Amino acid sequence: MSAYCLFQNLNITNSAKMKEYAEKVKPITESFGGEYVVMSGSTEIKEGDWTPTLPVIIKFPSIDAANEWYNSDEYAPLKALRESAGEFSAVFINGVEK
């Protein structure tokens, strides 16, 4: 079952660090089977008062693959770099079983 990782960039405090993260993260993510589905596109709010800022959605083959990536030695320095560049929230969601 596929899984999706939704990252919400709440506040970027260091754009240079965020740019460095963005330049380096894709190959590592892809090596764990991750595929970027949304990368900070424009949004249209249809209901509620949620105001997404720079949302990112990554699809993985499974929740296990997503967690392996997130907790990996390869991603750790980039995760630290991202965390030093601002404030973020994240959620991992299982997809619909087919």
Backbone as a chain_set.jsonl record, in Angstrom:
{"seq": "MSAYCLFQNLNITNSAKMKEYAEKVKPITESFGGEYVVMSGSTEIKEGDWTPTLPVIIKFPSIDAANEWYNSDEYAPLKALRESAGEFSAVFINGVEK", "coords": {"N": [[0.838, -1.17, 0.0], [0.655, 2.138, -0.913], [2.148, 5.09, 0.537], [1.907, 8.42, 1.761], [3.746, 11.357, 2.335], [3.242, 14.306, 3.878], [4.498, 17.423, 4.0], [4.541, 20.474, 5.632], [5.65, 23.569, 5.166], [6.027, 25.844, 7.456], [7.284, 28.229, 8.229], [9.907, 29.744, 6.782], [13.073, 30.47, 7.787], [15.645, 30.701, 6.981], [16.54, 31.084, 3.939], [18.688, 30.38, 2.281], [19.737, 28.009, 3.396], [17.476, 26.427, 3.072], [17.298, 26.318, 0.325], [19.649, 24.914, -0.262], [18.999, 22.461, 0.952], [16.788, 21.704, -0.67], [18.082, 21.314, -3.104], [19.608, 19.037, -2.622], [18.053, 16.947, -1.578], [16.313, 15.402, -3.225], [17.591, 13.192, -4.769], [18.267, 11.407, -2.666], [15.784, 10.883, -1.522], [14.51, 9.649, -3.702], [16.093, 7.36, -3.873], [15.062, 5.775, -1.911], [12.693, 5.038, -2.936], [10.925, 7.123, -3.069], [8.724, 9.546, -4.491], [8.215, 12.726, -5.683], [5.189, 14.383, -5.481], [3.823, 16.746, -5.065], [5.239, 19.93, -5.02], [5.413, 22.581, -3.431], [3.381, 24.028, -4.831], [0.859, 26.356, -6.079], [-2.086, 27.04, -4.144], [-5.609, 26.475, -3.619], [-7.956, 27.345, -1.398], [-10.73, 25.613, -0.335], [-12.396, 24.839, 1.728], [-12.724, 25.523, 5.21], [-10.158, 27.02, 7.325], [-7.536, 26.537, 6.781], [-4.326, 27.383, 5.769], [-2.154, 26.578, 3.639], [1.382, 26.735, 3.299], [3.855, 26.552, 1.057], [3.513, 23.623, 0.529], [4.549, 20.166, 0.489], [4.336, 17.032, -0.992], [5.166, 13.687, -0.823], [5.274, 10.581, -2.373], [5.544, 7.242, -1.358], [6.419, 3.735, -1.721], [5.418, 2.34, 0.466], [4.4, 2.716, 3.932], [6.419, 1.809, 5.531], [8.682, 2.112, 3.868], [8.704, 4.892, 3.691], [9.251, 5.581, 6.352], [11.746, 4.356, 6.635], [13.286, 5.957, 4.923], [12.961, 8.506, 6.203], [14.151, 8.062, 8.684], [16.723, 7.389, 8.029], [20.343, 7.123, 7.782], [21.352, 8.443, 5.596], [19.504, 10.486, 5.071], [19.524, 11.933, 7.442], [21.478, 14.171, 7.846], [20.412, 16.024, 6.064], [17.832, 16.34, 6.998], [18.399, 17.604, 9.434], [19.506, 19.947, 8.389], [17.251, 21.029, 7.06], [15.553, 21.419, 9.281], [16.984, 23.408, 10.559], [16.476, 25.502, 8.971], [13.978, 26.565, 9.262], [10.496, 26.372, 10.314], [8.482, 23.516, 10.516], [5.894, 21.128, 9.755], [4.844, 17.717, 9.688], [3.27, 14.832, 8.297], [2.636, 11.386, 7.94], [0.832, 9.334, 5.775], [-1.156, 6.538, 5.111], [-1.959, 5.258, 1.916], [-4.808, 4.553, -0.248], [-5.912, 1.272, -0.34], [-5.671, -0.91, -3.076]], "CA": [[0.0, 0.0, 0.0], [1.422, 3.384, -0.977], [2.046, 6.035, 1.645], [2.191, 9.794, 1.373], [4.324, 12.216, 3.354], [2.853, 15.696, 3.672], [5.294, 18.379, 4.754], [4.028, 21.831, 5.601], [6.671, 24.554, 5.514], [5.282, 26.876, 8.172], [8.016, 29.489, 8.274], [11.301, 29.606, 6.365], [13.868, 31.515, 8.43], [16.942, 30.788, 6.301], [16.262, 30.625, 2.578], [19.886, 29.768, 1.703], [19.758, 26.624, 3.872], [16.35, 25.716, 2.463], [17.683, 26.089, -1.071], [20.629, 23.823, -0.243], [18.228, 21.244, 1.23], [16.0, 21.366, -1.857], [18.998, 20.85, -4.157], [20.247, 17.777, -2.268], [17.177, 15.931, -0.999], [15.599, 14.568, -4.194], [18.221, 11.896, -5.05], [18.172, 10.528, -1.493], [14.38, 10.48, -1.439], [14.263, 8.692, -4.791], [16.797, 6.099, -3.598], [14.193, 5.013, -1.012], [11.435, 4.81, -3.636], [10.066, 8.296, -2.954], [8.405, 10.315, -5.703], [7.575, 13.998, -5.336], [3.891, 14.559, -6.126], [3.571, 18.189, -4.949], [6.399, 20.676, -4.522], [5.164, 24.003, -3.186], [2.536, 24.648, -5.837], [-0.169, 27.267, -5.581], [-3.207, 26.347, -3.515], [-6.933, 27.103, -3.579], [-8.675, 26.893, -0.209], [-12.146, 25.37, -0.627], [-13.127, 24.722, 2.992], [-11.952, 25.74, 6.425], [-9.244, 28.162, 7.396], [-6.171, 26.069, 6.607], [-3.591, 28.165, 4.79], [-0.871, 25.918, 3.407], [2.497, 27.521, 2.811], [4.876, 25.683, 0.486], [3.3, 22.203, 0.842], [5.279, 19.15, -0.258], [3.806, 15.687, -0.82], [6.033, 12.662, -1.388], [4.669, 9.25, -2.39], [6.459, 6.119, -1.165], [5.761, 2.45, -1.955], [4.776, 1.887, 1.697], [4.726, 3.517, 5.114], [7.733, 1.341, 5.982], [9.693, 2.772, 3.028], [8.733, 6.302, 4.095], [9.954, 5.653, 7.632], [13.161, 4.023, 6.396], [13.887, 7.19, 4.39], [12.94, 9.573, 7.207], [15.047, 7.711, 9.783], [17.966, 6.875, 7.476], [21.599, 7.855, 7.942], [21.529, 9.291, 4.412], [18.64, 11.664, 5.168], [19.723, 12.631, 8.72], [22.066, 15.51, 7.771], [19.5, 16.926, 5.352], [16.739, 16.631, 7.931], [18.932, 18.62, 10.345], [19.621, 21.182, 7.617], [15.892, 21.561, 6.889], [15.065, 21.892, 10.57], [17.685, 24.646, 10.899], [16.075, 26.524, 8.002], [12.643, 27.088, 9.516], [9.544, 25.598, 11.105], [7.789, 22.584, 9.63], [5.117, 20.027, 10.317], [4.822, 16.603, 8.745], [2.414, 13.7, 8.612], [2.719, 10.266, 6.993], [-0.535, 8.839, 5.597], [-1.309, 5.378, 4.23], [-2.843, 5.462, 0.766], [-5.956, 3.664, -0.394], [-5.551, -0.06, -0.808], [-6.355, -1.229, -4.328]], "C": [[0.888, 1.24, 0.0], [1.202, 4.218, 0.276], [2.453, 7.406, 1.136], [2.721, 10.563, 2.577], [3.961, 13.656, 2.994], [3.689, 16.562, 4.595], [4.706, 19.761, 4.551], [5.149, 22.75, 6.062], [5.965, 25.743, 6.138], [5.962, 28.239, 8.123], [9.47, 29.23, 7.898], [12.076, 30.779, 6.952], [15.239, 31.685, 7.786], [16.778, 30.212, 4.896], [17.484, 29.978, 1.915], [19.995, 28.302, 2.122], [18.633, 25.815, 3.225], [16.644, 25.404, 1.003], [18.68, 24.939, -1.164], [19.931, 22.483, -0.001], [17.489, 20.784, -0.026], [16.87, 20.813, -2.981], [19.54, 19.447, -3.886], [19.279, 16.644, -1.921], [16.578, 14.96, -2.018], [16.285, 13.227, -4.481], [18.136, 10.911, -3.881], [16.754, 10.01, -1.352], [14.073, 9.417, -2.487], [14.948, 7.352, -4.543], [16.014, 5.209, -2.632], [12.816, 4.766, -1.646], [10.468, 5.976, -3.577], [9.911, 9.027, -4.281], [7.673, 11.586, -5.286], [6.305, 14.165, -6.167], [3.512, 16.044, -6.145], [4.821, 18.828, -4.378], [6.068, 22.164, -4.507], [4.363, 24.701, -4.275], [1.544, 25.614, -5.23], [-1.345, 26.454, -5.048], [-4.485, 27.171, -3.652], [-7.669, 26.528, -2.383], [-10.158, 26.785, -0.559], [-12.99, 25.292, 0.633], [-12.189, 25.001, 4.146], [-11.005, 26.914, 6.322], [-7.781, 27.75, 7.293], [-5.509, 26.888, 5.512], [-2.228, 27.522, 4.558], [0.166, 26.875, 2.826], [3.558, 26.543, 2.325], [4.681, 24.205, 0.842], [4.133, 21.301, -0.064], [4.645, 17.806, 0.052], [4.725, 14.723, -1.553], [5.321, 11.326, -1.28], [5.767, 8.206, -2.25], [5.704, 4.82, -1.413], [4.995, 1.935, -0.734], [5.13, 2.833, 2.835], [6.086, 3.098, 5.675], [8.853, 2.011, 5.187], [9.823, 4.243, 3.399], [9.507, 6.468, 5.401], [11.43, 5.301, 7.497], [13.903, 5.242, 5.865], [14.042, 8.237, 5.49], [13.955, 9.33, 8.325], [16.437, 7.267, 9.315], [19.172, 7.765, 7.798], [21.825, 8.818, 6.777], [20.722, 10.584, 4.525], [18.937, 12.517, 6.406], [20.368, 14.011, 8.589], [21.172, 16.508, 7.032], [18.301, 17.286, 6.218], [17.181, 17.721, 8.908], [19.068, 19.972, 9.64], [18.254, 21.833, 7.435], [15.374, 22.143, 8.194], [15.749, 23.182, 11.006], [17.28, 25.804, 9.987], [14.685, 27.093, 8.261], [11.825, 26.195, 10.416], [8.688, 24.77, 10.151], [6.874, 21.673, 10.431], [5.059, 18.95, 9.246], [3.871, 15.532, 9.249], [2.61, 12.649, 7.534], [1.336, 9.605, 6.974], [-0.519, 7.616, 4.696], [-2.277, 5.71, 3.117], [-3.995, 4.484, 0.786], [-5.485, 2.34, -0.964], [-6.341, -0.382, -2.056], [-6.607, -2.71, -4.438]], "O": [[1.781, 1.363, 0.838], [0.202, 4.068, 0.978], [3.243, 7.53, 0.201], [2.211, 10.434, 3.69], [4.333, 14.153, 1.932], [3.602, 16.452, 5.818], [4.411, 20.164, 3.426], [5.55, 22.709, 7.226], [5.372, 26.559, 5.433], [5.304, 29.27, 7.992], [10.187, 28.555, 8.638], [11.781, 31.937, 6.659], [15.917, 32.687, 8.012], [16.867, 29.001, 4.695], [17.321, 29.106, 1.062], [20.31, 27.445, 1.296], [18.824, 24.651, 2.873], [16.276, 24.34, 0.506], [18.567, 24.086, -2.045], [20.233, 21.491, -0.665], [17.557, 19.613, -0.4], [16.435, 19.937, -3.728], [19.896, 18.737, -4.827], [19.67, 15.478, -1.97], [16.359, 13.795, -1.688], [15.613, 12.196, -4.439], [17.953, 9.712, -4.093], [16.545, 8.825, -1.091], [13.445, 8.402, -2.185], [14.436, 6.314, -4.961], [16.281, 4.011, -2.547], [11.885, 4.336, -0.965], [9.315, 5.845, -3.987], [10.843, 9.111, -5.08], [6.641, 11.528, -4.619], [6.339, 14.096, -7.396], [2.95, 16.535, -7.123], [5.392, 18.353, -3.397], [6.395, 22.903, -5.436], [4.644, 25.853, -4.604], [1.403, 25.687, -4.009], [-1.563, 25.316, -5.462], [-4.446, 28.394, -3.783], [-7.973, 25.335, -2.362], [-10.765, 27.75, -1.024], [-14.17, 25.64, 0.612], [-10.989, 24.74, 4.058], [-11.042, 27.692, 5.369], [-6.888, 28.511, 7.667], [-6.083, 27.065, 4.437], [-1.253, 27.886, 5.215], [-0.141, 27.71, 1.976], [4.101, 25.779, 3.123], [5.588, 23.589, 1.401], [4.388, 21.624, -1.224], [4.435, 17.468, 1.217], [5.028, 14.902, -2.733], [4.818, 10.974, -0.213], [6.791, 8.271, -2.93], [4.477, 4.797, -1.326], [4.034, 1.179, -0.879], [6.045, 3.649, 2.718], [6.817, 3.921, 6.226], [9.857, 2.431, 5.762], [10.929, 4.783, 3.419], [10.319, 7.382, 5.539], [12.272, 5.889, 8.175], [15.017, 5.532, 6.301], [15.126, 8.786, 5.685], [14.547, 10.273, 8.85], [17.243, 6.816, 10.128], [19.046, 8.964, 8.047], [22.419, 9.882, 6.952], [21.191, 11.649, 4.125], [18.629, 13.709, 6.414], [19.85, 14.963, 9.175], [21.177, 17.699, 7.343], [17.814, 18.416, 6.172], [16.426, 18.656, 9.179], [18.778, 21.015, 10.227], [18.105, 23.039, 7.63], [14.818, 23.241, 8.21], [15.161, 23.971, 11.746], [17.688, 26.945, 10.203], [14.254, 28.007, 7.559], [12.353, 25.381, 11.173], [8.232, 25.259, 9.117], [7.062, 21.477, 11.631], [5.205, 19.227, 8.056], [3.689, 15.348, 10.452], [2.735, 12.976, 6.354], [0.746, 9.349, 8.024], [0.077, 7.655, 3.619], [-3.294, 6.365, 3.342], [-4.141, 3.69, 1.715], [-4.75, 2.299, -1.951], [-7.55, -0.156, -2.102], [-7.176, -3.167, -5.429]]}, "num_chains": 1, "name": "protein.A"}
